[in-house]
């Protein structure tokens, strides 16, 4: 097992104060932020209005990591310890298991524009695609991956993969023309990925305790100004200019401006190695209402 994965289960539980209405530490942009709480075998959500976090009603999770939402408001989670991906509908219904074959330690997830699900099948050193049209599972053509972790999709279907052990990020062309390596310098065990609307790529460079930005259209990478990160694992963008980082070994989630600065710690409580981050689509916002603390309803 890769070094970063070995360390995940051995960390102490962190804590933060509860949010208050209007708390500037809450997520911005009007949507709740969902976090896969790896060490506590759960997914939690923090509303944008300053309310308390809630636990999302998944059942039987073991070491959850990657998350992704589809346009209909279904939440997919890599149930890494169970070698499966589970999905929860937006109406408070029961979870189901995504039909896959032979997964081994699935990590990052991404959803394409047509609803296809991409899974970083880490210990099989591959990425698989599960067709939304019911065509089953296929393997995305890649070369030389070793424990892939994070995934990010461009609108045109080009797929970015963080190749954890090889200290690189690769881009797989949607048109089948092949794989290329994203030009970066000095990455060490990259994990989470995020793309903004302009096409800039953010990389959680976990081995270097930093986040780097690779601008769209060329130009050198830059380091996003942060303070005190320890093994950042997951990233998310809210579309309002803020970047969120799952600061794994500090048991916290921080928010900062995409351009850097303004870092604050979000008031999640009791996190133990937060790993994945995800915002729901604006058209589907399950479990956010105060009466829905157990996930029953919209």
N, C-alpha and C positions, 0 to 999 in steps of 0.2 A: 504494500500500500504506500502511496506517495506520502512524503513526510508531513505535508500540511493536513492530510486527511487523518493521519495517525494521531495528531495532536488535538483534533477537534473535540473528542469525547472527554478530555481530561481537564477541562477548565472549570474554575469556580463560577458560581452564579453571580452576576452583577445586579445592580438595582438603580433605579432613578425615581425621582419624585413624581407624583401624579400630576397630570396636566389640569389646568384650570381654564374656564371659559376665556377665550381670547388670548391664551398663552402663546407668546411668540415662538415657543419651541414646538408647537404643533405643526403637522404637515400643512403646507400652503397649497393653493390651487384648487381647493374645494373637494378633494377626494381623500378617502382614508388610505393610509399606508399599511400594507400587509408585510409581515416579517416571518420567515421560517426560522423558528427558534429551535435550532438543531439539538442542543443539549437537553431541552425539555420536551422533545418529541411532540411539538405542537406548532400551530400557526396562530399568530396574534395580529390584531388590527388596531390601529390608533386613528380615531376620527380627526377630521380637520377642524372641528369646532371647539377643541380643547377638552373633550370628554375623556373618560378613562378608556384604556385599552380593553378589548374583548378577545376571547379565545374563539377561533373559528371552529365549527363543529366537525372536524375530521375525526375519524375513528381508527385507532391502531397504528398511527404513524410511528416510525422508528427512524430517527435521524433525518428529518426532512431538510431539503436543500433548495433546489431551483423551483421557481414558480412562474406561471404565465397565465394571462387572462385571454379568453377569446372574445369576439365582438358581442356574443350573446350574454356575457357576464358569467361564464363558467370559469372556475378557478382550478387550474391544474397544478399539482405539487409532485415533485420527485420524492417519493417515499424511499429514500436511498437505502436504508437498512433492510427494507423488504424487497428490494430489487424490482420496484414497480413504480408506475405513475398513477395517481388517483385524481379524480375530478369531482368537484362539488357543484351542483346546479345552483342557479341564483334564487331559487324559490324556497329554499330551506329544505329541499329534498335530501335524500341520502346520497352519500358518495358512491362512486363506482370506480372500477379499475379499468384503465385504458388497456385495450387488447394489444399486447406486445409479446415478443418472443425472445427469451434469452437475455434479458437485461442483467447487467452486473454493475451495481453502484451507479445508477443514473444520477446526474447532477443537474446541469443547466437545461432550461427549457426555453423554447421560443415558438410563437404561433405565427404562421404566415397569413397573408391577406385573404386567402381562400379557406383558412381554418386548419390547414395542415399543421400537425404538431411535430416539432423537432426536439430530439432528446440527445443530450450528451451522455452516451453510454460508456462511462468512464473506464471501467476495468476491461471492457472489450475494445478499447481504443478506437472507437468509431462514433459517428453520429447517425441516428436513425430517424426516419420520417414516417409518421403514421398519417395516412391519408384521411382527410375529412370526408371524402367521398366513399369511404369504405373499402378502399383498395388494399388494405393491409399495410404491413410494415416493409419499408425498403431501407437499404443502407445508402447514405449520402456518399458519393465518391470523394474520398479524401486520401491523402498520402502521409504516412509516417506519424500519425497522431499517437501521443502517449499520455493517457489519462486526460482527455479533453474535459474542460470544466464549464466555462461560460459560453453562452450563445447570444447572438444579436442579429436581427434581420433588417436589411434595408428594404424600403418599399418595393424595389424592383426584384426582390427575392435573393439578392446576394447575401450569403451567410458568413458571419464572423464567428470563429471558434477560438477560445483561449486554450492553447496546447500546453497544459500545466507543466509537465515534466520537461518539455523541450524549450521552455522559457520563450514562447513566441505566441503570436496571434496570427491565424491564417484566415484568408478570405476565399470562400468557395463560390465561384461564379454561378449564377442561376441558369445561364445559358449552356452550361455543361462544358465551358471552355477550359475548366481546370481550376487549380488551387494556386494561390500566391501567398507570400508571407508579407504581412503588414510591416512597413518600415518602422522599427522601434529600436531603442538603444537600451541595453542593460536590464531588460525585464527578468524577473525572478519569480517563478511560480504564479503566473497570471491566473486570475480567477474570474470574477464577475465582469461583465461588459454592459455598456449602455450606449445607444446612439441618440443624438438629439435631432431635431427637425432639419438642421443644416447638414447633417451627415457627419458631424464630428464624433469620433469614437473615444469613449472613456474606458480605461482599463484599470481594474483593481490589481495593482502590482504587489501581490501579497507578501512576497519574500523581501521586498524593499520597503514595506510599510508606507506605501504611497499610492496615489491615483495619478495616472498620466493621461494626457489628452493628445490624440492624433487628429489634426484638422483634416476636414474633407478637402479633396482636391490637391493634396500635397502639402509640403511644409513639414518642418521637424516637430517632434513631440515636445510637449511641455509638461512640467509637473504641476498639478493643481495644488495651490497652497492649502495645506491642512495642518492640524496640530495634534500630535500624539497618537496617530493611528498605530494599531498593532494587529497585523494580519487582516487587512480589509478583504472581505470575501464577496459581498454583493453590492450592486449599484442600481440606482433608479433615478429617473428624471421626471419632474412633475409637469414639464411643458411651460412652466412659469419662470424659468431661469434658475431653479434650484436643483442641486445634485444631492442625493442621499447615499450614504455609505454605511453598509453593515460592517462595523468595526469589530471583527470577530472576537479577538482575544481580549478586548476591553469590554465585551458584553454590553455594547451600546450601539445605537444608530445616530449618526450625526448628519446635519443638514448644512450645506454651504452654498454660496453662489457658484454657478458654473464657471465663472471667471475667477473664482477663488475668494476667500475671505468670508466673514460673517458666520463662522462656524458655531453651531449650537448643538447641544445634545438633546435629542427628543426624549420626552418623558415616558418611555416604556419602562415597565417594571419587571424585574426578575429574569431578564434575558440571560441565556447561557449559550454563547456562541451563535449569535444571529448570523445567518448565512445568505439567505435570499431576500430580495425586496421586490415588491410589485405594487403598482397602482391599478385599480380597476378601470375599465373604460368609462368615459363620462356618461354613456348611455345606460350603464348597468352598475348600480351601487348597492350590492347586497350587504346586509348585516351592519349598516351604518347607523340606523335609527336607534335611539336609546332603548326602545322596547324590544329590540332584536338582539339583545346581548348574547343569546345562545344561538344566534344565527337562524332564528325561525321567522322567515318572512323577508320583506323588502324594506 
